[in-house]
Amino acid sequence: MGLDPAVLYAVAARLAKMEGASQAAQRRAAKGLSALEALSAQLFSSIERGLAGRKGPSVAEDEWLGIAIRVVEEWEGTPMLDSFLAGKGRKLVEVRKFADTTLSEYYRKVERDPAEAIEAGVRLLEDGWVSDRCLEISSALEALLAKSPELKLPKKLLNRASNARSAYAKGREKGFAAYTRALAKLELGR
């Protein structure tokens, strides 16, 4: 999916302090670290604005949602993400925990009780959307929902499933595009 910010950070942080590295290489590494910090601040600000004022971590078809998904996946292990998650990004920690629990529930029920698996899958998309398994679950829900007449699912659940799948897909698409554009502008001290 392009540049890996966590790897870039690790390499630049190591190079910036490496004994025996040329001053030019250390300056370039420091400039790269500074660029990564500025980019993370921009991305985290977008996520923070998106999460602000929301009562819960519910899925949204907004750009910030897709940015949050990419940030959680690609900035893992950086002090910038750790700091954000410990502070203004605490809601993302909640989303991750909910996703882990709900994903396990979905997999336990998918074979045994498809109707309950659909409910768990919908809740995963609604409030656990940061999971890297959501795209897979959204597709699986489509197949399970095709069986909905025989499962006799409540109309409310069918509507929730449709709304959650749509919002997740739109937020992911918009956010991934915005994230890719932001990453493309990253100046690493060339």
The 8 nearest C-alpha neighbors of each residue, nearest first, counted from 0:
[[1, 2, 3, 179, 73, 69, 175, 178],
 [2, 0, 3, 179, 182, 183, 4, 73],
 [1, 3, 4, 0, 182, 7, 6, 183],
 [2, 4, 6, 5, 7, 73, 1, 74],
 [5, 3, 7, 6, 74, 8, 2, 73],
 [6, 4, 74, 8, 7, 3, 77, 73],
 [5, 7, 9, 8, 3, 4, 10, 2],
 [8, 6, 4, 10, 5, 9, 11, 3],
 [7, 9, 5, 11, 6, 10, 12, 4],
 [10, 8, 6, 12, 7, 11, 13, 5],
 [9, 11, 13, 7, 12, 8, 14, 6],
 [10, 12, 28, 14, 8, 13, 9, 15],
 [13, 11, 15, 9, 10, 14, 8, 16],
 [12, 14, 10, 11, 15, 16, 17, 9],
 [15, 13, 17, 11, 16, 12, 25, 10],
 [14, 16, 25, 28, 12, 13, 29, 17],
 [17, 15, 14, 13, 18, 12, 25, 20],
 [18, 16, 14, 20, 15, 13, 19, 25],
 [19, 17, 20, 16, 14, 21, 15, 25],
 [18, 20, 17, 21, 22, 16, 14, 25],
 [21, 19, 18, 17, 24, 22, 25, 14],
 [20, 22, 24, 23, 25, 19, 18, 26],
 [21, 23, 25, 24, 26, 20, 27, 15],
 [22, 24, 26, 21, 25, 27, 20, 28],
 [25, 23, 27, 21, 22, 26, 28, 20],
 [24, 26, 15, 22, 28, 27, 23, 14],
 [27, 25, 29, 23, 28, 24, 22, 30],
 [28, 26, 188, 30, 24, 25, 29, 31],
 [27, 29, 11, 31, 25, 15, 26, 30],
 [30, 28, 26, 32, 31, 27, 15, 25],
 [29, 31, 27, 33, 28, 188, 32, 26],
 [30, 32, 187, 28, 34, 29, 33, 188],
 [33, 31, 29, 35, 34, 30, 36, 28],
 [32, 34, 30, 36, 31, 35, 29, 37],
 [35, 33, 31, 37, 32, 36, 38, 186],
 [36, 34, 38, 32, 37, 33, 39, 31],
 [35, 37, 33, 39, 34, 38, 32, 40],
 [38, 36, 34, 40, 35, 39, 33, 41],
 [39, 37, 35, 41, 40, 36, 34, 42],
 [38, 40, 42, 36, 41, 37, 43, 35],
 [39, 41, 37, 43, 38, 42, 44, 36],
 [42, 40, 38, 44, 39, 43, 37, 45],
 [41, 43, 39, 45, 44, 40, 38, 46],
 [44, 42, 46, 40, 45, 41, 39, 47],
 [43, 45, 47, 41, 42, 46, 40, 48],
 [44, 46, 42, 48, 43, 47, 63, 49],
 [47, 45, 63, 49, 43, 44, 48, 67],
 [46, 48, 44, 50, 49, 45, 51, 43],
 [49, 47, 51, 45, 46, 50, 44, 63],
 [50, 48, 46, 47, 51, 63, 45, 64],
 [49, 51, 47, 48, 53, 46, 52, 56],
 [52, 50, 48, 53, 49, 47, 46, 54],
 [51, 53, 54, 50, 49, 48, 55, 47],
 [54, 52, 55, 51, 50, 56, 57, 49],
 [55, 53, 52, 56, 57, 51, 50, 90],
 [56, 54, 53, 57, 126, 90, 50, 52],
 [55, 57, 126, 94, 90, 58, 53, 54],
 [58, 56, 126, 125, 55, 59, 53, 127],
 [57, 59, 125, 126, 167, 128, 166, 56],
 [60, 58, 61, 166, 170, 57, 64, 167],
 [59, 61, 170, 166, 169, 167, 62, 58],
 [62, 60, 170, 59, 63, 64, 173, 169],
 [61, 63, 174, 173, 170, 64, 65, 66],
 [64, 62, 66, 46, 65, 61, 49, 45],
 [65, 63, 67, 66, 170, 62, 61, 174],
 [174, 66, 64, 171, 68, 175, 170, 67],
 [65, 67, 174, 63, 69, 64, 68, 178],
 [68, 66, 70, 64, 65, 69, 63, 46],
 [67, 69, 129, 65, 71, 66, 70, 72],
 [70, 68, 72, 66, 67, 71, 73, 65],
 [71, 69, 67, 73, 74, 72, 68, 66],
 [70, 72, 68, 69, 73, 74, 67, 75],
 [73, 71, 69, 70, 74, 75, 68, 131],
 [72, 74, 70, 75, 71, 69, 3, 4],
 [73, 75, 5, 70, 77, 4, 71, 80],
 [76, 74, 73, 77, 71, 72, 5, 80],
 [77, 75, 74, 5, 78, 81, 80, 79],
 [78, 76, 79, 80, 75, 74, 5, 81],
 [77, 79, 81, 80, 82, 76, 83, 75],
 [78, 80, 82, 77, 81, 83, 39, 36],
 [81, 79, 83, 82, 78, 77, 84, 74],
 [82, 80, 78, 84, 83, 79, 85, 77],
 [81, 83, 85, 79, 80, 84, 78, 86],
 [82, 84, 80, 88, 86, 85, 81, 87],
 [85, 83, 88, 89, 81, 86, 82, 80],
 [84, 86, 82, 83, 89, 81, 88, 87],
 [87, 85, 83, 84, 88, 89, 82, 81],
 [86, 88, 89, 83, 84, 47, 85, 90],
 [87, 89, 84, 83, 90, 86, 91, 85],
 [88, 90, 84, 92, 91, 87, 86, 85],
 [91, 89, 93, 92, 88, 94, 56, 50],
 [90, 92, 94, 93, 89, 88, 95, 84],
 [91, 93, 95, 89, 90, 94, 96, 84],
 [94, 92, 90, 96, 91, 95, 97, 89],
 [93, 95, 91, 127, 97, 92, 96, 98],
 [96, 94, 98, 92, 93, 97, 91, 127],
 [97, 95, 93, 99, 98, 94, 92, 100],
 [96, 98, 94, 100, 95, 99, 127, 101],
 [99, 97, 127, 95, 101, 96, 100, 102],
 [100, 98, 96, 102, 97, 101, 95, 103],
 [101, 99, 97, 103, 98, 102, 104, 96],
 [100, 102, 104, 98, 103, 99, 123, 97],
 [103, 101, 105, 99, 104, 100, 98, 106],
 [104, 102, 106, 101, 100, 105, 107, 99],
 [103, 105, 101, 107, 102, 106, 108, 100],
 [104, 106, 116, 102, 119, 108, 103, 107],
 [105, 107, 103, 109, 108, 104, 102, 116],
 [108, 106, 104, 105, 109, 103, 110, 111],
 [109, 107, 116, 111, 112, 105, 106, 110],
 [108, 110, 116, 113, 106, 111, 112, 105],
 [111, 109, 108, 112, 113, 107, 106, 116],
 [110, 112, 108, 109, 113, 107, 116, 115],
 [111, 113, 108, 115, 114, 109, 110, 116],
 [114, 112, 116, 109, 115, 117, 110, 108],
 [115, 113, 117, 116, 112, 150, 118, 152],
 [114, 116, 118, 117, 113, 112, 119, 108],
 [117, 115, 113, 109, 105, 108, 119, 118],
 [116, 118, 120, 114, 115, 119, 121, 113],
 [117, 119, 115, 121, 116, 120, 122, 114],
 [120, 118, 116, 122, 105, 117, 121, 101],
 [121, 119, 117, 123, 122, 118, 105, 116],
 [120, 122, 118, 124, 123, 160, 119, 117],
 [123, 121, 125, 119, 120, 124, 126, 118],
 [124, 122, 127, 120, 121, 125, 126, 98],
 [125, 123, 128, 121, 122, 127, 126, 163],
 [124, 126, 58, 122, 57, 123, 163, 121],
 [125, 127, 57, 56, 123, 128, 124, 122],
 [128, 126, 98, 123, 94, 97, 129, 124],
 [127, 129, 124, 130, 126, 133, 123, 125],
 [128, 130, 68, 127, 95, 131, 94, 67],
 [131, 129, 132, 128, 133, 98, 127, 95],
 [130, 132, 133, 129, 134, 72, 68, 128],
 [133, 131, 130, 135, 134, 136, 102, 129],
 [134, 132, 136, 135, 130, 131, 137, 128],
 [133, 135, 137, 136, 132, 138, 131, 168],
 [134, 136, 138, 132, 133, 137, 139, 131],
 [137, 135, 139, 133, 138, 134, 140, 132],
 [138, 136, 140, 134, 139, 135, 133, 164],
 [137, 139, 141, 135, 140, 136, 134, 142],
 [140, 138, 136, 142, 141, 137, 135, 143],
 [141, 139, 143, 137, 138, 142, 144, 136],
 [140, 142, 144, 138, 139, 143, 145, 137],
 [143, 141, 145, 139, 140, 144, 138, 146],
 [144, 142, 140, 145, 146, 141, 139, 147],
 [145, 143, 147, 146, 141, 142, 140, 117],
 [144, 146, 142, 143, 147, 141, 148, 140],
 [147, 145, 144, 143, 148, 149, 150, 142],
 [146, 148, 144, 150, 149, 145, 151, 152],
 [149, 147, 151, 150, 146, 152, 145, 144],
 [148, 150, 147, 151, 146, 152, 145, 144],
 [151, 149, 147, 148, 152, 146, 114, 113],
 [152, 150, 148, 149, 147, 153, 114, 146],
 [151, 153, 150, 147, 154, 156, 114, 157],
 [152, 154, 155, 156, 157, 151, 158, 147],
 [153, 155, 157, 156, 158, 152, 159, 151],
 [154, 156, 158, 153, 157, 159, 152, 160],
 [157, 155, 159, 158, 153, 154, 160, 152],
 [158, 156, 154, 160, 159, 155, 161, 153],
 [159, 157, 161, 155, 160, 156, 162, 154],
 [158, 160, 156, 162, 161, 157, 163, 155],
 [161, 159, 157, 163, 158, 121, 162, 164],
 [160, 162, 158, 164, 159, 163, 165, 157],
 [161, 163, 159, 165, 160, 164, 166, 158],
 [164, 162, 160, 166, 165, 161, 125, 124],
 [165, 163, 167, 161, 162, 166, 160, 137],
 [164, 166, 162, 168, 163, 167, 161, 169],
 [167, 165, 60, 169, 163, 59, 168, 164],
 [166, 168, 170, 164, 165, 169, 171, 163],
 [167, 169, 171, 165, 166, 170, 172, 164],
 [170, 168, 60, 172, 166, 171, 167, 173],
 [171, 60, 169, 61, 167, 62, 65, 173],
 [170, 172, 65, 168, 174, 169, 173, 175],
 [171, 173, 169, 175, 170, 174, 168, 176],
 [174, 172, 62, 170, 176, 171, 175, 169],
 [65, 173, 175, 62, 66, 177, 171, 176],
 [174, 176, 178, 65, 172, 177, 173, 171],
 [175, 177, 179, 173, 174, 178, 180, 172],
 [178, 176, 174, 180, 179, 175, 181, 173],
 [179, 177, 175, 181, 180, 176, 66, 174],
 [178, 180, 182, 176, 181, 177, 175, 183],
 [181, 179, 183, 177, 178, 182, 176, 184],
 [182, 180, 178, 184, 183, 179, 177, 185],
 [181, 183, 179, 185, 184, 180, 178, 2],
 [182, 184, 180, 181, 185, 179, 186, 178],
 [185, 183, 182, 181, 186, 180, 179, 38],
 [184, 186, 182, 183, 187, 34, 181, 38],
 [187, 185, 188, 34, 184, 31, 189, 30],
 [188, 186, 31, 189, 185, 30, 34, 27],
 [187, 189, 27, 30, 31, 186, 28, 26],
 [188, 187, 27, 186, 31, 30, 28, 24]]
